[in-house]
């Protein structure tokens, strides 16, 4: 895990989110995620409640309707609904993929100036017991940078999610063409690796 | 007009969510089910409860199962609206590309026919009223010959017919997608999803929109009328007929449950048709305009008596009339017709519009069942003076897909 990442390293992408997501989602997303310090505390509580069982967190986790936006190269993202059928909260801490060497869990937040930005989600994605957590354009998503080969519509991409207890679950995501964000992903390619926010949407 | 009694009801409608789920699995063609009780906002007009306590489900909630051994949209009683898409595969798209395309499109169809949004659907609210949506896929002769060489279900190009005046704009394509539903917005959304998910591998050549009576306008099972005013589609084979399966479904190994689709775009020459009086119109077809009955009968389903003569010894039904030539003494020369009217703007026409019939039919053996009939019609049908075929195409319609499979999987893998 890259625990030293700072939130200010988030990629500015008002344009990316605008084209990836529904414009309606932006306002609700911004207000929901504005208190982004909450995520750290929530993962702590889930750790304490799950410690009494030997069952792996991943046992109860499924991803409904996983899909990845088709790209030739550069950046893309995976979406879907994470469903936790277990009776303890789980937290997805990281992800890997067979077509990208740099995969991050991202959230979308509103900057002070009102623009939207995505940034690594500190503390991972919590999926409450018996509940779900949606990954969608304009909201939380799994960011895949430096895609190693063209992702063709209709093929599948394998992602592996790692949960807080170290258990993992594989996801077969369908590649779909999705009109928004083509040029923005490509523009964001350089900044996606380790640059600062000012190069994200040049 | 008195509705003609038919041998089948239009659709079975189940009322509870549990029953609906059972119906989806059990009845894969004409059977239908009401959506489970998840519809967020049923229209108030559609939920009236009768004294029996049975609610009449809104039309929009009706579903026809996409999955099954045969594709839907063939034996399915025709819905009110059609969008028939003709797609050409992009250069270089072969078996792998077609596989990916069919996987995507089958997934779209499986979800949308259930009233669920497609994967990555940008307008999910448009998916909630399936209105008996069906999506039916066919492969053209080039695809079968080149991409699926050696596989069952091979199909030959249609022969030339003497009276055709074909416009390539409506010609043969690599793939056909027949989208039908009882609501035009449902068709529009399905069509958009299909086209969006096609563009990586195929290009749209034409869309043939069509319409029949809206649901509720006439009793279920009423034969449609075409834009020329004729009852069109009489004595069509229906699923309950003993010979329906043999007429419709292929029994070729590896293609069992498949069929073949013929698409003909038939323009009606309304300007000249307008000059024909009622007697002339009925003589050209050999049927009465009011009831659709043959000129020798009194009701639509009466069998035309081609031997009958009038007081002057002349045939009551002209041997060159449409009905005389379209009928055959060979019961094997029958097809399942599933046509739709079309009307589109056309500045070259005096009225500013072009209208006619998107003739769609299905047959297990087109060469044996359709071609001989069409040859007779092309040769001497009196109706030819007022109708012109401007588009023609044929497709192999693969067997249906089981849940989790895609249409064409058996041919592509």
Interface residues (C-beta under 8 A of the other chain):
Chain A: X22 X65 X67 X70 X79 X152 X153 X154 X155 X174 X176 X177 X178 X179
Chain B: X99 X100 X101 X103 X104 X107 X119 X120 X122 X196 X197 X199 X200 X201
